[in-house]
Amino acid sequence: MENNNEENIVKCAKEAGTEKVSGEKLGKILIVDDEKLFAFLLARLLRNRGYSASFVSNAEKALERIASDSYDLVIVDIKMDGKSGYEMMKEIKVIYGNDSPTFLVGTGTQFVLSTQEMSDLKIYKIIEKPFPRPSRLFKEIEAAIQNHLQK
């Protein structure tokens, strides 16, 4: 794991605190990232903020989860061992069509798609890793879920 990404997650954990949010869940999120510590901590932080969040470490496991459960948002790393996040999103689109979840893409490498392809794959936004300030990341997640729920 890159030190900057780990530092941002630790910073995020400190900013988010450990208070649990009670009441109805804000949305269901799956995190797909081969950086297991990052995925674990982000899922925990999101649960503390009131989301239902879980994580898997590769595209194959994500496809299994999505086949057995529905998600409002999938936060996906593009570059992973085995099947890439991009290949996974294309496969999900073929299988589920308009019923596929919305994606928030994280990438540490150059990754550019046309506006049409982003729309076709239901990609809300591509964010460069390491992820931005925690407050901005949470705003992007909230906006992506709202965008998904309005469609």
C-alpha positions as CSV (number, residue, x, y, z in Angstrom):
1,M,0.0,0.0,0.0
2,E,1.2,3.5,-0.8
3,N,2.1,5.5,2.3
4,N,0.0,8.5,1.1
5,N,-3.1,6.4,0.8
6,E,-2.5,4.8,4.2
7,E,-1.9,8.2,5.8
8,N,-5.1,9.5,4.2
9,I,-7.1,6.6,5.7
10,V,-5.6,7.1,9.1
11,K,-6.4,10.8,8.9
12,C,-9.9,9.9,7.8
13,A,-10.4,7.5,10.7
14,K,-9.4,10.3,13.1
15,E,-11.7,12.8,11.5
16,A,-14.6,10.4,11.4
17,G,-14.3,9.2,15.0
18,T,-15.8,6.0,16.2
19,E,-19.4,7.2,16.8
20,K,-22.0,4.9,15.4
21,V,-24.9,6.6,13.5
22,S,-28.2,5.1,14.5
23,G,-31.4,4.7,12.4
24,E,-32.0,3.7,8.8
25,K,-29.0,2.9,6.6
26,L,-28.0,5.6,4.1
27,G,-27.1,3.2,1.3
28,K,-25.5,-0.1,0.5
29,I,-21.9,0.1,-0.6
30,L,-19.4,-2.6,-1.8
31,I,-15.7,-1.7,-1.9
32,V,-13.6,-3.6,-4.4
33,D,-9.9,-3.0,-3.8
34,D,-6.8,-5.3,-3.5
35,E,-5.4,-3.0,-0.9
36,K,-7.1,-4.9,1.9
37,L,-6.3,-2.6,4.8
38,F,-7.6,0.4,2.8
39,A,-10.8,-1.5,1.9
40,F,-11.3,-2.7,5.5
41,L,-10.8,0.8,7.0
42,L,-13.0,2.5,4.4
43,A,-15.8,0.0,5.0
44,R,-15.6,0.5,8.7
45,L,-15.6,4.3,8.4
46,L,-18.7,4.1,6.1
47,R,-20.5,1.9,8.5
48,N,-19.8,4.4,11.3
49,R,-21.3,7.1,9.1
50,G,-24.5,5.0,8.7
51,Y,-24.0,3.2,5.5
52,S,-24.2,-0.6,5.0
53,A,-20.6,-1.3,3.7
54,S,-18.6,-4.4,2.9
55,F,-15.5,-5.1,1.0
56,V,-13.8,-7.7,-1.2
57,S,-10.3,-7.9,-2.5
58,N,-10.8,-8.7,-6.2
59,A,-13.2,-8.5,-9.1
60,E,-14.2,-12.2,-9.0
61,K,-15.4,-11.9,-5.4
62,A,-17.2,-8.7,-6.3
63,L,-19.1,-10.5,-9.1
64,E,-20.2,-13.2,-6.7
65,R,-21.4,-10.6,-4.1
66,I,-23.3,-8.6,-6.7
67,A,-24.9,-11.8,-8.0
68,S,-26.3,-12.5,-4.6
69,D,-27.1,-9.0,-3.3
70,S,-27.8,-5.5,-4.6
71,Y,-25.8,-2.4,-4.0
72,D,-26.4,1.3,-4.5
73,L,-22.7,2.0,-5.0
74,V,-19.6,0.0,-5.8
75,I,-16.3,1.8,-5.0
76,V,-13.8,0.1,-7.3
77,D,-10.1,0.2,-7.9
78,I,-9.2,0.0,-11.6
79,K,-5.9,-1.8,-11.3
80,M,-6.1,-5.1,-9.4
81,D,-4.5,-8.5,-9.8
82,G,-6.5,-10.8,-12.1
83,K,-9.6,-9.1,-13.6
84,S,-9.3,-5.3,-13.6
85,G,-12.0,-3.1,-12.2
86,Y,-12.8,-1.9,-15.7
87,E,-13.3,-5.4,-17.0
88,M,-15.5,-6.1,-13.9
89,M,-17.7,-3.0,-14.6
90,K,-18.2,-4.0,-18.2
91,E,-19.2,-7.5,-17.2
92,I,-21.7,-6.2,-14.6
93,K,-23.2,-3.9,-17.3
94,V,-23.7,-6.9,-19.7
95,I,-25.3,-9.0,-17.0
96,Y,-27.4,-6.4,-15.2
97,G,-28.0,-3.7,-17.7
98,N,-29.7,-0.7,-16.2
99,D,-30.1,-2.5,-12.9
100,S,-26.3,-2.4,-12.3
101,P,-25.1,-0.4,-9.4
102,T,-23.4,3.0,-9.7
103,F,-19.6,3.0,-9.6
104,L,-17.2,5.4,-8.0
105,V,-13.8,4.6,-9.5
106,G,-10.4,5.0,-7.8
107,T,-7.2,4.9,-9.8
108,G,-3.5,5.5,-9.1
109,T,-2.8,5.4,-12.9
110,Q,-4.0,7.4,-15.9
111,F,-7.5,6.2,-16.7
112,V,-9.7,8.2,-19.1
113,L,-13.1,7.3,-20.5
114,S,-15.5,9.2,-22.7
115,T,-18.5,10.8,-21.2
116,Q,-20.7,8.3,-23.1
117,E,-18.8,5.3,-21.8
118,M,-18.9,6.6,-18.2
119,S,-22.7,7.0,-18.6
120,D,-23.1,3.6,-20.2
121,L,-21.2,1.9,-17.3
122,K,-22.9,4.0,-14.6
123,I,-19.6,5.5,-13.4
124,Y,-20.4,8.5,-11.3
125,K,-16.8,9.8,-11.1
126,I,-13.2,8.8,-11.5
127,I,-11.1,9.8,-8.5
128,E,-7.3,9.8,-8.4
129,K,-5.7,7.7,-5.6
130,P,-4.6,8.3,-3.0
131,F,-8.1,9.5,-2.3
132,P,-8.7,13.2,-1.5
133,R,-9.4,14.7,1.9
134,P,-11.8,12.4,3.9
135,S,-14.6,15.0,3.9
136,R,-14.4,15.3,0.1
137,L,-14.4,11.6,-0.4
138,F,-17.5,11.2,1.8
139,K,-19.3,14.0,-0.1
140,E,-18.5,12.2,-3.4
141,I,-19.9,8.9,-2.0
142,E,-23.1,10.6,-0.7
143,A,-23.6,12.4,-4.1
144,A,-23.0,9.1,-6.0
145,I,-25.6,7.3,-3.9
146,Q,-28.1,10.1,-4.3
147,N,-27.5,10.0,-8.1
148,H,-28.1,6.3,-8.1
149,L,-31.3,6.5,-6.1
150,Q,-32.8,9.2,-8.3
151,K,-32.5,7.0,-11.4
